[in-house]
Amino acid sequence: MLLDTPVTLGVQLQPQHTPYELIREAVTRAEGMGVDILFNWDHFFPLSGDPDGMHFESWTELAAWAEQTERVQFGALVNCNSYRNPDLQADMARTVDHISAKGGEGRFIFATGSGWFERDYAEYGYEFGTAGSRLDDLAEGLERITARWERLNPPPTRRIPVMIGGAGEKKTLRLVARYADYWHSFTAPDGLAHKISVIEDWAARDGRDVSDLVVSNELRRRTTEDADALHAGGVRLFTLALSGPDFDWALVERWLRWRDAHNSAGA
């Protein structure tokens, strides 16, 4: 991985327990503060707090963010492959990409995973299957999505970057090696070197160069010392989850200062 890649900060605005007007305001504020990427998540019910609390759907939000914002990149952390036909996902991603372009290239990141939250599946009528079957579906889905992007008219404004979340070495990291521009996980600093070597081994079998793969990880409940260790291990995209309705903007400011200090030191 390219260790001289600038540090970027992504903020996940969790689409739960918060009226949409406050989420809209948060999107504008985060972009104005200089956040690099905005994320939501792709679920149908809250993941914390009241399980039946207020919640909004991911892709509808993302289309609104595409129109609302001017600079920031954005996506779901992460899309669930199970919830939508893969060719439809490709078309949705292409459309959101165009909405966000505004005379230039689009800003959408297609971040995806195999899914895990059983309540979503049960209440919305999707087959839950097994962890293995969902990963197999993701593999098939990514093949169809990337193929569909080549056939759409108009095509995406750019090669839409793909992020894959997860750290399983037999299936997930193989998909990372084959398709991803970003790899996102919760891997601890002392485990990064091994996971990256697994990705590189899979990529070598496919004949793909992953030297520019961006490694992504979480900042939640982590100290600056933890983040420094992740940075030393190759992480360059750091994501911070925020819960509303009282978003912690002081925490965002602190991590933006940390980002800028690292980028200044490497300049």
The 8 nearest C-alpha neighbors of each residue, nearest first, counted from 0:
[[1, 210, 211, 212, 2, 209, 233, 213],
 [2, 0, 3, 211, 4, 210, 212, 213],
 [1, 3, 4, 233, 0, 235, 234, 5],
 [4, 2, 1, 5, 265, 6, 235, 0],
 [3, 5, 2, 1, 6, 235, 213, 211],
 [6, 4, 262, 3, 7, 235, 265, 261],
 [5, 7, 235, 258, 236, 262, 4, 8],
 [8, 6, 236, 35, 235, 237, 5, 9],
 [9, 7, 237, 35, 34, 238, 236, 36],
 [8, 10, 36, 238, 37, 35, 237, 239],
 [9, 11, 239, 37, 238, 240, 38, 12],
 [10, 12, 38, 240, 39, 37, 13, 241],
 [13, 11, 39, 241, 38, 14, 10, 240],
 [12, 14, 39, 242, 15, 11, 241, 40],
 [15, 13, 55, 54, 12, 39, 17, 40],
 [14, 16, 54, 17, 45, 53, 13, 55],
 [15, 17, 53, 52, 54, 243, 244, 18],
 [16, 18, 244, 243, 15, 19, 53, 21],
 [19, 17, 20, 21, 22, 16, 244, 53],
 [18, 20, 22, 21, 23, 17, 55, 14],
 [19, 21, 23, 22, 18, 24, 17, 25],
 [22, 20, 24, 19, 23, 18, 25, 17],
 [21, 23, 19, 25, 24, 20, 26, 18],
 [24, 22, 20, 26, 21, 25, 19, 27],
 [23, 25, 21, 27, 22, 26, 28, 20],
 [26, 24, 22, 28, 23, 27, 29, 21],
 [27, 25, 23, 29, 24, 28, 22, 30],
 [28, 26, 24, 30, 25, 29, 31, 23],
 [27, 29, 25, 31, 30, 26, 32, 24],
 [30, 28, 32, 26, 31, 27, 34, 25],
 [29, 31, 27, 33, 32, 34, 28, 71],
 [32, 30, 28, 29, 33, 27, 34, 26],
 [31, 33, 29, 30, 34, 28, 252, 255],
 [34, 32, 30, 31, 35, 29, 255, 71],
 [33, 35, 30, 29, 8, 36, 32, 9],
 [36, 34, 8, 71, 9, 7, 33, 72],
 [37, 35, 9, 72, 73, 71, 34, 10],
 [36, 38, 73, 10, 9, 11, 72, 74],
 [39, 37, 11, 75, 74, 73, 76, 10],
 [38, 40, 75, 11, 12, 13, 76, 14],
 [41, 39, 75, 76, 77, 57, 42, 13],
 [40, 42, 57, 78, 77, 79, 75, 56],
 [43, 41, 44, 40, 119, 56, 57, 45],
 [42, 44, 119, 56, 54, 55, 41, 45],
 [43, 45, 42, 54, 46, 50, 51, 119],
 [46, 44, 50, 15, 47, 54, 52, 51],
 [45, 47, 44, 50, 48, 15, 42, 49],
 [48, 46, 45, 49, 50, 15, 44, 52],
 [47, 49, 50, 45, 46, 52, 16, 51],
 [48, 50, 52, 51, 47, 45, 16, 46],
 [51, 49, 45, 52, 48, 44, 47, 46],
 [52, 50, 49, 44, 53, 45, 54, 48],
 [51, 53, 49, 50, 16, 54, 45, 15],
 [52, 54, 16, 15, 17, 51, 55, 45],
 [53, 55, 15, 14, 44, 16, 45, 52],
 [56, 54, 14, 57, 15, 43, 53, 60],
 [57, 55, 59, 58, 43, 60, 41, 42],
 [56, 58, 41, 60, 59, 40, 61, 39],
 [59, 57, 61, 60, 56, 62, 41, 75],
 [58, 60, 62, 61, 57, 56, 63, 55],
 [61, 59, 63, 58, 57, 62, 64, 56],
 [60, 62, 58, 64, 63, 59, 65, 57],
 [61, 63, 65, 59, 64, 95, 60, 58],
 [62, 64, 60, 61, 66, 65, 67, 59],
 [65, 63, 67, 61, 66, 62, 68, 60],
 [66, 64, 99, 62, 63, 67, 98, 68],
 [65, 67, 63, 64, 68, 99, 98, 62],
 [66, 68, 64, 65, 63, 69, 27, 26],
 [69, 67, 66, 64, 65, 70, 71, 27],
 [68, 70, 71, 67, 99, 66, 101, 65],
 [71, 69, 68, 72, 30, 106, 35, 99],
 [70, 72, 35, 36, 30, 69, 73, 68],
 [73, 71, 36, 106, 107, 37, 35, 70],
 [72, 74, 37, 36, 107, 38, 108, 71],
 [73, 75, 38, 108, 107, 109, 110, 37],
 [76, 74, 77, 39, 40, 38, 78, 110],
 [77, 75, 40, 38, 39, 110, 78, 74],
 [76, 78, 75, 111, 110, 40, 112, 41],
 [77, 79, 111, 41, 75, 110, 112, 80],
 [80, 78, 114, 112, 81, 113, 111, 82],
 [79, 81, 113, 82, 137, 112, 78, 83],
 [82, 80, 79, 83, 114, 113, 133, 125],
 [81, 83, 80, 79, 125, 84, 120, 114],
 [84, 82, 81, 85, 88, 80, 87, 79],
 [83, 85, 87, 86, 88, 82, 81, 80],
 [86, 84, 88, 140, 87, 144, 143, 83],
 [87, 85, 89, 88, 144, 84, 147, 143],
 [86, 88, 90, 84, 85, 89, 91, 83],
 [89, 87, 85, 91, 86, 90, 92, 84],
 [88, 90, 144, 86, 92, 87, 91, 93],
 [89, 91, 87, 93, 92, 88, 94, 86],
 [90, 92, 88, 94, 93, 89, 87, 95],
 [93, 91, 89, 95, 90, 94, 96, 88],
 [92, 94, 155, 96, 90, 91, 95, 89],
 [95, 93, 91, 97, 96, 92, 90, 98],
 [96, 94, 98, 92, 97, 62, 93, 91],
 [95, 97, 105, 93, 107, 94, 99, 98],
 [98, 96, 100, 94, 99, 95, 105, 156],
 [97, 99, 95, 96, 100, 65, 66, 94],
 [98, 100, 65, 105, 97, 96, 66, 101],
 [99, 101, 105, 104, 103, 97, 102, 98],
 [102, 100, 103, 99, 98, 97, 104, 105],
 [101, 103, 100, 104, 105, 99, 97, 98],
 [104, 102, 100, 101, 105, 156, 99, 97],
 [103, 105, 100, 156, 157, 106, 102, 101],
 [104, 106, 100, 96, 99, 97, 156, 107],
 [105, 107, 72, 99, 96, 73, 100, 104],
 [106, 108, 96, 73, 72, 74, 105, 109],
 [109, 107, 74, 160, 110, 73, 161, 159],
 [110, 108, 161, 162, 160, 74, 111, 107],
 [111, 109, 162, 77, 161, 163, 108, 75],
 [112, 110, 78, 77, 163, 79, 162, 109],
 [111, 113, 79, 164, 114, 163, 77, 80],
 [112, 114, 134, 133, 80, 137, 79, 81],
 [115, 113, 79, 112, 116, 81, 80, 133],
 [114, 116, 117, 113, 130, 127, 79, 133],
 [117, 115, 118, 119, 114, 120, 42, 46],
 [118, 116, 120, 119, 115, 121, 127, 114],
 [117, 119, 121, 120, 116, 122, 44, 123],
 [120, 118, 117, 122, 121, 116, 43, 123],
 [121, 119, 125, 117, 118, 123, 124, 122],
 [120, 122, 118, 124, 119, 123, 117, 125],
 [121, 123, 119, 124, 120, 118, 125, 117],
 [124, 122, 120, 121, 125, 119, 118, 43],
 [123, 125, 121, 122, 120, 126, 119, 127],
 [126, 124, 120, 123, 127, 121, 82, 81],
 [125, 127, 128, 120, 124, 121, 81, 129],
 [126, 128, 120, 125, 129, 117, 121, 133],
 [129, 127, 126, 132, 133, 130, 131, 125],
 [130, 128, 132, 131, 133, 127, 134, 115],
 [129, 131, 133, 132, 134, 128, 115, 113],
 [132, 130, 134, 129, 133, 135, 128, 170],
 [131, 133, 135, 129, 134, 130, 128, 136],
 [134, 132, 136, 130, 113, 135, 131, 129],
 [133, 135, 137, 131, 136, 113, 132, 138],
 [136, 134, 132, 138, 137, 133, 131, 139],
 [135, 137, 133, 139, 134, 138, 140, 132],
 [138, 136, 140, 134, 135, 139, 113, 80],
 [139, 137, 135, 141, 140, 136, 134, 142],
 [140, 138, 136, 142, 137, 141, 143, 135],
 [139, 141, 137, 85, 143, 138, 142, 136],
 [142, 140, 144, 138, 143, 139, 137, 145],
 [141, 143, 139, 140, 145, 144, 146, 138],
 [142, 144, 146, 140, 141, 145, 147, 85],
 [145, 143, 89, 141, 147, 146, 86, 85],
 [144, 146, 148, 147, 142, 143, 141, 149],
 [145, 147, 143, 149, 144, 148, 142, 150],
 [148, 146, 144, 150, 149, 145, 143, 86],
 [149, 147, 145, 146, 150, 151, 89, 154],
 [148, 150, 147, 146, 151, 154, 145, 155],
 [151, 149, 147, 148, 152, 146, 154, 153],
 [150, 152, 154, 153, 148, 149, 147, 90],
 [153, 151, 154, 150, 155, 149, 148, 93],
 [152, 154, 151, 155, 156, 150, 93, 94],
 [153, 155, 151, 152, 148, 156, 149, 93],
 [156, 154, 93, 157, 96, 153, 158, 97],
 [155, 157, 104, 105, 97, 154, 96, 158],
 [158, 156, 155, 159, 104, 105, 154, 96],
 [157, 159, 160, 155, 156, 148, 161, 154],
 [158, 160, 157, 108, 161, 109, 107, 155],
 [161, 159, 108, 180, 109, 158, 162, 179],
 [162, 160, 109, 179, 180, 110, 108, 181],
 [161, 163, 110, 181, 179, 182, 180, 109],
 [164, 162, 111, 182, 110, 112, 175, 179],
 [163, 165, 183, 112, 184, 182, 111, 162],
 [166, 164, 184, 167, 171, 183, 163, 112],
 [165, 167, 168, 172, 184, 171, 164, 194],
 [168, 166, 171, 169, 172, 165, 170, 173],
 [167, 169, 172, 170, 171, 166, 197, 173],
 [170, 168, 167, 171, 173, 172, 197, 166],
 [169, 171, 173, 172, 168, 167, 174, 134],
 [172, 170, 167, 174, 173, 168, 166, 165],
 [171, 173, 175, 168, 174, 198, 170, 167],
 [172, 174, 176, 170, 171, 175, 201, 177],
 [175, 173, 177, 171, 172, 176, 178, 170],
 [176, 174, 179, 172, 173, 177, 178, 163],
 [175, 177, 202, 173, 198, 174, 201, 178],
 [176, 178, 174, 175, 202, 173, 179, 205],
 [179, 177, 175, 174, 176, 161, 180, 141],
 [180, 178, 175, 161, 181, 162, 163, 176],
 [179, 181, 212, 161, 160, 162, 213, 182],
 [182, 180, 162, 213, 179, 212, 214, 161],
 [181, 183, 214, 163, 162, 215, 164, 213],
 [184, 182, 215, 164, 216, 163, 214, 181],
 [185, 183, 165, 216, 186, 164, 166, 215],
 [184, 186, 216, 217, 187, 183, 165, 166],
 [187, 185, 184, 190, 191, 188, 216, 166],
 [188, 186, 190, 189, 185, 191, 229, 216],
 [189, 187, 229, 190, 191, 228, 232, 186],
 [188, 190, 187, 191, 192, 232, 186, 193],
 [191, 189, 187, 188, 193, 192, 186, 194],
 [190, 192, 194, 193, 188, 189, 195, 232],
 [193, 191, 195, 194, 190, 196, 232, 189],
 [192, 194, 196, 195, 191, 190, 197, 189],
 [195, 193, 197, 191, 196, 192, 198, 190],
 [194, 196, 198, 192, 197, 193, 191, 199],
 [195, 197, 199, 193, 194, 198, 200, 192],
 [198, 196, 194, 200, 195, 199, 201, 193],
 [199, 197, 195, 201, 176, 196, 200, 172],
 [198, 200, 202, 196, 197, 201, 203, 195],
 [201, 199, 197, 203, 202, 198, 196, 204],
 [202, 200, 198, 204, 203, 199, 173, 176],
 [203, 201, 176, 199, 207, 205, 204, 200],
 [202, 204, 206, 200, 205, 201, 207, 199],
 [205, 203, 201, 202, 206, 200, 207, 199],
 [206, 204, 202, 203, 207, 201, 177, 176],
 [207, 205, 203, 204, 202, 208, 201, 177],
 [208, 206, 202, 205, 203, 209, 177, 176],
 [207, 209, 210, 202, 206, 203, 211, 199],
 [210, 208, 212, 211, 207, 202, 199, 0],
 [209, 211, 0, 212, 208, 1, 199, 213],
 [210, 212, 209, 1, 0, 213, 180, 208],
 [213, 211, 180, 209, 181, 210, 0, 214],
 [214, 212, 181, 180, 211, 235, 182, 215],
 [213, 215, 234, 182, 235, 181, 183, 236],
 [216, 214, 183, 236, 234, 182, 237, 235],
 [215, 217, 237, 184, 183, 185, 238, 236],
 [218, 216, 238, 219, 237, 185, 239, 215],
 [219, 217, 221, 239, 238, 220, 237, 216],
 [218, 220, 221, 217, 239, 240, 238, 222],
 [219, 221, 218, 222, 217, 239, 225, 240],
 [222, 220, 218, 219, 225, 223, 226, 224],
 [223, 221, 225, 224, 226, 220, 218, 227],
 [222, 224, 226, 225, 227, 221, 257, 254],
 [225, 223, 227, 222, 226, 228, 221, 229],
 [226, 224, 222, 228, 223, 227, 221, 229],
 [225, 227, 223, 229, 228, 224, 230, 222],
 [228, 226, 230, 224, 225, 229, 223, 231],
 [227, 229, 231, 225, 230, 226, 188, 232],
 [230, 228, 188, 232, 226, 231, 227, 234],
 [231, 229, 234, 227, 233, 232, 228, 226],
 [230, 232, 228, 229, 233, 227, 234, 188],
 [233, 231, 229, 230, 188, 234, 191, 228],
 [232, 234, 230, 231, 2, 235, 229, 214],
 [235, 233, 214, 230, 229, 215, 236, 232],
 [234, 236, 6, 214, 215, 7, 213, 233],
 [237, 235, 215, 7, 8, 6, 234, 214],
 [236, 238, 8, 216, 217, 215, 9, 218],
 [239, 237, 9, 217, 10, 218, 8, 216],
 [238, 240, 10, 218, 219, 11, 9, 217],
 [241, 239, 11, 10, 12, 219, 238, 242],
 [242, 240, 12, 11, 246, 13, 239, 243],
 [241, 243, 13, 246, 12, 244, 240, 245],
 [244, 242, 245, 246, 17, 16, 241, 13],
 [243, 245, 17, 246, 242, 16, 21, 18],
 [246, 244, 243, 247, 242, 17, 248, 241],
 [245, 247, 243, 242, 248, 244, 241, 25],
 [246, 248, 249, 250, 245, 241, 251, 242],
 [247, 249, 251, 250, 246, 252, 29, 253],
 [250, 248, 252, 251, 247, 253, 254, 246],
 [251, 249, 253, 248, 252, 247, 254, 255],
 [252, 250, 248, 254, 249, 253, 255, 247],
 [251, 253, 255, 249, 250, 254, 248, 256],
 [252, 254, 250, 256, 251, 255, 249, 257],
 [255, 253, 257, 251, 256, 252, 258, 250],
 [254, 256, 258, 252, 257, 253, 251, 259],
 [255, 257, 259, 253, 254, 258, 260, 252],
 [256, 258, 254, 260, 255, 259, 261, 253],
 [259, 257, 255, 261, 256, 260, 6, 254],
 [258, 260, 262, 256, 261, 257, 263, 255],
 [261, 259, 263, 257, 258, 262, 256, 264],
 [262, 260, 264, 258, 259, 263, 265, 257],
 [261, 263, 259, 265, 264, 260, 5, 266],
 [264, 262, 266, 260, 265, 261, 259, 258],
 [263, 265, 261, 262, 266, 260, 259, 258],
 [266, 264, 262, 263, 261, 3, 5, 260],
 [265, 263, 264, 262, 261, 5, 3, 260]]
